[in-house]
Amino acid sequence: MSTNTYAQEKAQVFPKEGLMVFKGLDDTSSPPVVLDGRASDIQNIILDNTGTATKRYGYSFEVMLDTNDVSDAFNATTSLYELVKSNGITTRIATTASKLFAWSLGNKTDITSGVTITPNDNYLWNWITAFDYAIGTNGVDPPIQTNGTTTSTFNFTGLTATSVPTKAKCVIFWKNYLVFGNTYENSVARTTRIRWSNVGTISTWSDDDYQDIATLGGQQIEGFGTIYDDLYIFLTDSIYKVSLTGGDALITVTKVSEGIGAVSRNNIKSISIGNTEGLIFLTRDKTINYLDGVKVQEISSNIDGVMDDLSQTRLKYASAIVDRGTSHYYLSVTSGTGSTNNQILDFNYGIGEWSKHKGVNANAFCIANDANEVSQVYFGDYDSFIFQMSDPDLNSDVAGETGVFDSSSIIDTTTASGLVVLYDTSADFTDVTGATVTITSGTGIDEESVIASTTSSGIVVVGNLTATTNSGYSIGSVEAYYTTKWYDFGSSPQRKNYGELFLWATTDTSATMQIFSATDFSSTIASTDVTLNADGSLWGTAIWGNSTWGGTSTSLSRIPLSQSGRFIKYRFSESSIDEPMELYGYSTIYWPGDYF
């Protein structure tokens, strides 16, 4: 950009020192008071403690649980769990429809063994490990246990018939006691009861080993959690702490919180921050909170807009997982009028910042080791598929393809009949099983479906897409964007002439992205295509090599703005298949103007 000497003398940079880094979402505060670095909107962006914003990796396909049994038809995955035995043997298990499977990459084994599993997408199972068994409850069927090979209904040996829980909402193994909560005994719902085994065993029980908490108080036990040595019982609108005392009074129960509780068991998760432990949980009031053992603190106050848009009726079906290796709490929720989970809320508890993700339609999660003994997050969707949620080798979900369909027909597969198959003879569909296809143009536009299998030149989809000849499609795309706050550069009344945006980003992989800018709360935006190319330098882009930047190839790009106003905001976007985006920071060159 050419400027005169006077203009150059007046030019200023924001921020004055360094670059503006990328922080989390704030859709609660009014625009003028949002903290610098925060986002006004965000999607499919991973935030870390260095201030980097990275387009999330794609997820990779593990296995499909659907079989040729008439009892299942691409049903939802209703639980995932890794059973780790004392001898080091691990087994990953999953439920769908009326079946329990042991699974690994590309393989599944039916281990149901005749136990009762009622098919329903919302009957989510809760698992714990005790004495080398995975013990599960779903609040509907009798509790079950499995060693990863054989499965049976759980046996409450020692209880009289009137004391046996025929179902329970939650279960935990605590201080060598197996504890069930919110039980159903003798055809009576004991919604605030906990019942525990004899110490050091899961096989022997006594009729008198139970306690009712806040009986007939209009609440029920929703879930359990532990902080250090204490058990925390989450009711609908209160939290109780259980401590082991021994003697005649085995436990003491004290109230920790009144007026706030958990909405369901599958979102209560333990985290560690430094040397402290605590529990994160979702309430029926659409807030996400942190319990340190003594007090409760809301941690979702910056994302009130997102929380307000959640489906109230589906809060109880939200599922969560904690990735301790990266300090992320992932909560799968239903946004808007959806009938299934369609959004991931991502809290990086190491830095206290929020992001959100689209395209990961998780009904169940687990943490398990992959083939290289690396801990991974896995999720199960609503069509019986299981995925590794983040695969560093993928920049699209499963695989990326775009094109136009040539024709369609009906086909039978090994597990189902009458499925739609869509053909594109120019495409390579060898690796797209499990990916989601989106119709982008023509008949069926905006329809989506999961790919169940492939033919030599076609994809077989779950459900009935209406796409036909000449319908355009995209497979596996991850639409990522980061929209900044409205910046006034410290003076809201003053007009500014915006000259250039400087963007620091990685160029490890060639990527084309878009940058949008807008001024003064206008919906009219300007866009610029930016190419970050590791092979060389485009106009306005300087490349630093590996030797200078410790193994990371980076670029500092200059983007002309030629806009004026009192406020400006930016949007960094990458929606192309197989393309990454990793941004380190940005700054703006501007010239101060008048106050009128």
N, C-alpha and C positions, 0 to 999 in steps of 0.2 A: 504494500500500500504506500503510495507516495503522499507525503504531507509536507506543509511548509514549516519553516524553522519555529515560528511562533506556536503552531499546533504541537510540534514535537516537544517544546519546552513545557507545555501544559499537560502532556499525556500522563496518565496515571495508570497504575496496575492494581487490580484487586484479585486476591488479597495482597497486601503490601509485602508480605514475606511468604516465601514458599508457594505451594499450590493448594487449592481447595481440594480436600479429600472427600471421599464418598461415605456419608453416614446413612442411617436408616430412615424409614418412613415417619413423617409427622403429618397426618391429615386431621389433627385435632386443633392445633394452634391456628390463630388467624395469620394470614400471609406475612404481615410486617414483623411478627415476633417469632417466626420459626427460626431456630438456631441455624447459623451458617453451616453448610455441608449437609443438612438434612434434605430428604427427598419429599416432594409433594405427591409423587406417584412412583411406583416401582413394580416390576414384574420379572420373575425368573432371573433375579440378580442375587448372587451370594456375596455377603459382606464379611470382611475379616478385620482383624485387629490392626492392620496396617493402613486402613482406609481405602483399600482396593475394592472396586466393584467388578465382579466377574459374572458373565453369562453362565448360568448353571450348566454343568455337563449333562449330556443326555443319559437316560436310563437304558439299561441293557436287559434283554429278555433272558429269563432263567428257565421257566417251565410253564406249561399249560396244564391245569388240573382237570379239565373237562375230559370225560370218558364217553364210551358208547353206551353207557347205562342209561336207561330211560328216565332214571330218577334225577339226572342232572342235564342241564342245557346251558352251558356257559354261565353258571351261577357265580355270585360274588364270592371272593375269598374272605372268609369270616374270622380267620386268625392265622398268624404266623408265629413260630416260636422255635428257638434253638435249645434242645435238651443237651446239657453238658453233664456227663456222668463222672463219677469219681475216678474212673480208670482212664479218663481223657477222651473217651469216645463221644463224639457229638452226632446228633441227629436233628435235622431241621424238619419240623412238622407243620402242617397246614390243614385247615378245614374249609370245605366248600360243599354246598348242598347238604347231603346226608353222609358225607364221607370225611375220614381223617386219612391224610397221606403223610408219608415220609418222602422228602424231596431233596434233590440236588440238581445241579445244572443239567438240564435236558432229561431228567429222570424223575419218576414218581412211583411210589409203591403204596397200594391201598392197605392200611393197617387198621381199618375201622373195627374189624373183629365182631361185628354185630351190635355194637353199642348204639344207643339212640342219639342221633344228631338231627334235630328238626331243621329242615331247609328254610332259611329266611335270610335275606341280605343283611338284616339288622340284628340278628341273633349272634352277636360277637362274643367269641370265647376269650377267657382270661386264663393264662397259664402261669404256673410257678413250678419250681423244681424242688423235690424233697425225696431224699433217700433213693436217688437215681431214677425217679419217676417224674414225668411231667403230669401235673394234676390240673385239670381244666374245669371251668364252670362257664355257663352262659346265662344263668338266671331262668332258664326255661326247661332244660333237660337235667336228668340226674348227673352229678359230677362224674367225671371219668378219669382214668389214669392210664398212661402208656409208658412203656420202656423204650419206645422207638421201633419195636417189632410187633409186640402184641398189645392189645388194648382191652380194658374191661371197665365195667361200671365200678365206681369207687365203693369200697366196703367199709362201713362204719361198725366194725366189730366191737361188741360190748354194749352198744346202745340198744335199749328196748325199742320196739317197733314205733312207739309214739314219739320217740326222740330223734329218729333217723331223718336227716335232711334229704328230702327227695329232689330238691334243687337249691341252689345258692347263687347269689349274684356275684360274689367275689371270694377270693381265697388268697392266703399269704402264708409263707413259712417263716415264722418269727421266733427267735430264741429257742429253737428246737421244738416248737409247737406248730402244728398245722392248724390254721385258723380259717374257718368259713364265716362269712358275714351275710346278713340279709337272707335268712334261710326260710325254707318251707317245710314244716314238720307237722305230721298228723293232720294233713289237709288244712293247716292254718299258716298264714303268712306271718313269719316272725321278722318283720322288716328292720328292726333295730337290734337284732340278736347277733352276738358272736358266739361261736361254739368251737372249742379247741380240743385237740387230741391229748392223750397222755404224753408226757415229756419224752423226747427221744424216739418217738415212733409215729407212724401214720396208720398203724394197724389196730391200735387199741384206744377205745373211747369210753368215757364215763358219762352217765346221764346228767350228773350235776355240774359238769364242766361247761358252763355257758354263763353269759351275762346279757341282760337287756339294757340298752342305753336309750334314754329319753323315750321310754315307751309311750305310745299313743300321743306323741307330740307333733303329729302331722308331718313327720320327716321319715326318711328311711336311709339305711346305710347305702352309700353309692360306691365306696371304694376304700382301699387301704394304701398306706405308704409308711415308710420308716425313715427316721432321722436318728443316726447313731443307734442307741440301744432301745429307743422308744418306738412304739407302734402308734400311728395316727389313723384315726377312723374318721372318714369324711362322710357326714350326713348331708342331706339336701341343703340345709341352711346353718350348719354348725360343724365344728371340728372338735374331736376329743383326743386326748393323749392317754395311751395305755402304757403303764410301767409295770415291769415284773418285780414283785416284792417277795414272793415265796411265802411259806407258812400257810396258815388257814386261809388267809386272803391272798390268793395267788397273784392277783393283779390289782392295781389301783387305776381308776378312770377319772380324769379331770378334764374339764372343758377348757379349750384353748381359744375358741372363737364362737361368737354368737352372731347370727345374721348373715353369715357367709359360709358356704360349703361348696362341694363339688357337684357337677351335673352328671358325671358318669365316671366309671372306674378307669376307662382306657386312656384318659388324658392326664392322670395323676402320675407325674414322673419325678424321680430324684435327680438332682444335679449337685455338682460340687463346684464352688467358686473359691479358689485358694484353699484354705484349710477349713472351710465351712461347708456344711451340707444343708440342703433344703428341698422343698417340694413345690413344683409348679402344677397348677391345676386351673381348669375352666369352671366358671360358675354359670348358673342359669340366668344371671343378670347380664350376661355377655361381657364379662371381664375375665382377664387372665391374671392370676395372682401367684405370689411367692410366699411360702410359709417357711420361716427359719426355725420353727419349733416353739416360738413364743408369740410372734406377731405376724400378721398377714399384711402384705403390701401389694397393691395393684401394679403390674408391670406392663399393662396394655394401654395406659393413658394416652400414649402418642398415636394410637391407631383406632380412635373412637369411631371414625368413619367406616373403617373396615369391619369393626365389631358390630356396629349398628346394622350392617347389611347382612349379617349372618341369619340363617333360617332358625327361628326360635324353636320350632318343632323338631329340628334335627340336631340340636346341640348335644343331646344325649348319645348321639352316634359318632361324635368326634373322636378321633384316635390320634395318639401322639407317640413319638419316639424321641429319645435323646441320643445324639451322637457325641459322646464324651471326647472323642479325639479331636473334634473341631468346635466343641462348645456350642452346638446348635440344638435347640428344642423345636421339633417340627410338629405342627398340629394340623391334621387334615380335617377340614370343615366344609359345610355346605353354605355357599354364598347365594344371596338372592332367592329366587324361587326354585332352585334346583331340588331334585329329589334324591340325589346322591352327593357324596363329598366331591367337590370340584375345585378346591383351593387349598394350598398349603400355606399356613402362617409360619414364618421362620424367625425365631428369636435367637440371635447370637448373644447368649447370656454372658460371654466373656467381655463384651463391650456394651451390652444393654441396648442393642439396636434391632429393629424389625425390618424384615423383607417379606415378600409373598411370591408364591409360585403358582403357575397355571399349567395344566397338562398332566399333572401327577394326580390321578384320581384314585387316591388310596383309601381303601376300606379297612386295611389292617397293615401293621408294621412289625418288624422285628430287627434286632441287631444279631448278626451272626458272622462268623469268619468265612471268608471265601477260600478257594482252593490253595491260596498262598498264605493262609492263616492271617489275613488282614481283615480287621473288623469292618463290616459294611452294613449300611442300612438297606433293608429289603422291604418292598411293599407288595400287597396283593390288591388287584383292582376289582371291578364289578363284573368281569367276564371270565373269571377263573385263571387269570394270568398272574405270574409272580415275576418281579423285576428287581434287579439291583438298582437302587435309586440314583446313584451317581457313578458313572463310568468315565474315568479321565480320558479314555480313548475315543469318546463319542461327543460330538457337538450337535447331534440330533438325537431324538428319542428312538432308540433301537437302530434306525437307519434313515437316511434322507433320500427322498426321490421326489421329483416333480414331473408333470407331464399331462397328457390328455388321453382319456380312455378311448379305445377303438370300438369296443363292443362289450356286451354283458350277457350272462346266461345264468342258469341254475346248476348247482353241482352238489354231490354228496361227498362227505369226507369220512374219515375213519371214526369220528365221534358224533357226527350230526348229518342230517339230510336236508335238502332244500335250501342250501345257502347260496347267496348271491356271489358270483365271481365276475370281476371286472378286468378287462384285458387292455394292455398296452404293449404291443409287440416290440416297441423300441426300448422298453424299460428293462432294468435288471432287478428282479424281485427276489433274488435268492436269499436275502438276509433281512426281510422286512416282517417276518412273523412276529406278532406281538405289538407292532407299531400301530399308531393311529393314523388313519387316512382322513383327510379333510377335503371336501369338495370345494374348490375355490372359484369355479365359474360354471355356467350352464345349468342343466337340470340337476337339482339336488344341492345347490350352492349352500354352503355353511353346514351341511350334514357331516357327521363324523361317525367313524366306526373303527373297532379294533380288527386287525387282520388276523384271522384264525389260522390260515395256512396259505400256501402259494402253489401255483401251477407254473409251467414253463414260461408263460407270458402273462399271468394273471394273478390277482389277489382274491382270496376268499374271505369275506367279511362276516363278522357277527352282526346280526340284525339285518334290516331290509333297507339298504340305501336305494335311493331312486335315481342315482346317477346313470346316465346312458352314454351313447356315443357322443363324443365332443365335450363331455364334462371334464373340466380341468381339475387337477388334484395336487395335493401336497402331502407327503408322508414324513412324519417325524420332526416337523419343524418346531423349533423352540423360539418363541417370540419374546425377546428380552428387551427391556427398556428401563432407563433411569431418568426421571424428570426432577430437576432441581427445584428448590424454593424460588420465590420471586426475590431477586436481589436489588437493593437500592444503593448498595456500596456505601452505606453509612449516612446517606442524606436523601430521604424520601422526596422532599419538595424539589430538589435540583434535577434539571434535565441533563442527560448525558448523551454524548455521541459515541456509540460503541464501535470500536475499530476492528479488533481481532480477538478471537478466542484461541487460547493456547491449550492443547490437549496432550497429556502425557499418557501413553498407552504401550502395551506390549505388542511386539510384532513377531512373536514366536511362530505363529501360523498366519499366512496371508489371509486377510479379512477385509471385507468391504462393509462399512457401517454408515448410518445416517446420523447427522446432528441437526436438530431443529432448534430454532430460537424464536421467542415472541417477546413483545414489550407491552408494558402497562396493562396487564390483565386481559390482553386481547386474545381472541381465539384464532386470529390470523397468524400463521407461523411461516417462517422461512426455513428451508431445508438445504442441507449440503451433504453430498456424498463424500465420504472420507475413506481413502484407501490406505490402510496400514500394511506395508509390504516389506517383508523381511529380506527380500532379495535385492533391494536397492532403494533409492530415494526418489519420491515424486516431488513435484514443485511444492515448496513450503513445508517439507518434512525432513527433519534431520534424523539420522539413524546412528545410534550408539551400538557398538558391537559387544560381544560376550565378554571380552577382556576388561572392558571398562566397567560394566555393570554386573559383575559377579555371576555370569552365566545366563542373564536374561537380556534378550535383544529388545530394545525399547525405541520408541519414536516420540519426538516432540513436534506436533503438527500445528500449523497456523491456519486458522479458518477465518476468512474475511466475514465481517458482520454487516457493516454499512447500515446500521439502524440507530435510531435515537429514541429516547424516552426516559422516564423516571425509574422504571423497574424493568428487569430482564430476567428471563428464565431459559434454561436449556433442557433439551431432551436428547439423550444418547440412546440410539436404538440399533438393534441387530436382530433381524428375523429370518435371515437366509438359512437354508439348510446347510449343515456341516460347517458353519462358520462360527469361530469363537469371538468373544469380546472381553478384554481385560483392561480396565481403565485405572490409572494410578492417581490422576488429579488434573485440575484445570485452573486457568486464570484468565482474566479479561483485561485487555488494553482499552481504555476509554478516555474521552476528553470531557471534563466538567463543563456544563453549560450554565444557562440562566436559571433563575428560580421562578420564572413565570412563562 
